[in-house]
Amino acid sequence: MPKNEVICDCEVIHEDIVEKVKKNMPDESELYDLSDFFKVLGDSTRAKILWALDESEMCVCDLAVLLNMTKSAISHQLRLLKQANLVKYRREGKVVYYSLSDDHIKSIFETGLEHIREK
């Protein structure tokens, strides 16, 4: 066992705490959906797209140039982000502009960045 590893060596079950947490625990389907949500975020290309859209609404062509990728590859990633309700779009003539779907996504993304920058 590594020197810095901390383990609980007690045999006591804190039933009041266990019951309180169990009572408030989300149901299995919500936790499954939450896991899927984080899986979608767990791709560096999608993280780059989300970062760009956190800065500004952008079209596929702009994102492709910014990230040095094909429009097809960007469109594929945007489709996944749209299916996960992380991005939305609006059409202006022939141009489709993408943005983060709401302030929750902006907050989650920015909080995540803040956390990893604490190192």
C-alpha positions in Angstrom: 0.0 0.0 0.0 1.4 3.5 -0.9 2.5 5.6 2.0 0.0 8.5 1.2 -3.0 6.3 0.7 -5.8 6.9 3.2 -8.2 4.1 4.0 -11.1 3.8 6.4 -10.3 1.2 9.0 -13.6 1.3 10.9 -16.3 -1.3 11.1 -19.0 1.1 12.1 -21.8 1.8 9.6 -23.2 5.4 10.0 -26.8 4.4 9.2 -28.2 7.9 9.5 -25.8 9.2 6.9 -26.3 6.2 4.6 -30.1 6.6 4.8 -30.0 10.3 4.2 -27.8 9.9 1.1 -29.9 7.0 -0.2 -33.1 9.0 0.2 -31.6 11.9 -1.8 -29.8 9.9 -4.4 -31.1 10.4 -8.0 -32.7 7.4 -9.6 -30.7 5.1 -11.8 -31.9 6.5 -15.1 -30.8 10.1 -14.1 -27.4 8.8 -13.1 -27.1 7.0 -16.4 -28.0 10.1 -18.3 -25.5 12.1 -16.3 -22.8 9.6 -17.1 -23.7 9.9 -20.8 -23.6 13.7 -20.5 -20.0 13.6 -19.2 -19.0 11.1 -21.8 -20.0 13.6 -24.5 -17.9 16.2 -22.8 -15.0 13.7 -22.6 -13.6 14.3 -26.1 -10.9 16.9 -26.8 -12.4 17.9 -30.1 -15.8 18.5 -28.6 -14.1 20.3 -25.8 -12.4 22.6 -28.3 -15.7 23.2 -30.0 -17.4 24.0 -26.7 -14.6 26.4 -25.7 -14.9 28.2 -29.1 -18.7 28.4 -28.7 -18.3 29.7 -25.1 -16.4 32.6 -26.7 -18.7 33.3 -29.6 -21.5 31.9 -31.7 -19.9 30.4 -34.8 -20.7 28.6 -38.1 -19.3 25.3 -39.2 -16.8 26.9 -41.6 -15.4 29.2 -38.9 -15.0 26.3 -36.5 -13.3 24.2 -39.2 -10.8 26.9 -39.9 -10.2 27.6 -36.2 -9.6 24.0 -35.3 -7.9 23.0 -38.6 -10.5 20.3 -39.4 -12.8 19.5 -42.2 -16.4 20.9 -42.2 -17.6 17.3 -42.3 -15.7 16.4 -39.1 -16.9 19.5 -37.3 -20.5 18.8 -38.4 -20.3 15.3 -37.0 -19.1 16.6 -33.6 -21.8 19.3 -33.6 -24.4 16.7 -34.3 -23.3 14.7 -31.2 -23.3 17.9 -29.2 -26.7 18.8 -30.4 -28.1 15.4 -29.6 -26.8 15.8 -26.1 -28.5 19.2 -25.9 -25.2 21.0 -25.4 -25.4 23.2 -28.4 -28.2 24.9 -30.4 -28.3 26.5 -33.7 -30.0 29.3 -35.6 -30.2 29.8 -39.3 -29.5 33.1 -41.0 -30.1 32.7 -44.7 -27.8 29.9 -45.8 -25.5 30.1 -42.8 -26.2 28.1 -39.6 -24.7 29.5 -36.4 -24.0 27.4 -33.4 -23.9 28.4 -29.8 -24.0 26.8 -26.3 -27.5 25.6 -25.6 -27.9 27.5 -22.3 -26.1 29.1 -19.3 -25.9 25.7 -17.6 -23.5 24.4 -20.3 -21.5 27.6 -20.1 -21.2 27.3 -16.3 -20.3 23.6 -16.4 -17.6 24.2 -19.0 -16.1 27.3 -17.4 -16.2 25.6 -13.9 -14.4 22.6 -15.4 -11.7 24.8 -16.9 -11.3 26.7 -13.6 -10.9 23.4 -11.8 -8.2 22.0 -14.0 -6.3 25.3 -14.0 -6.0 25.1 -10.1 -3.2 22.6 -10.5 
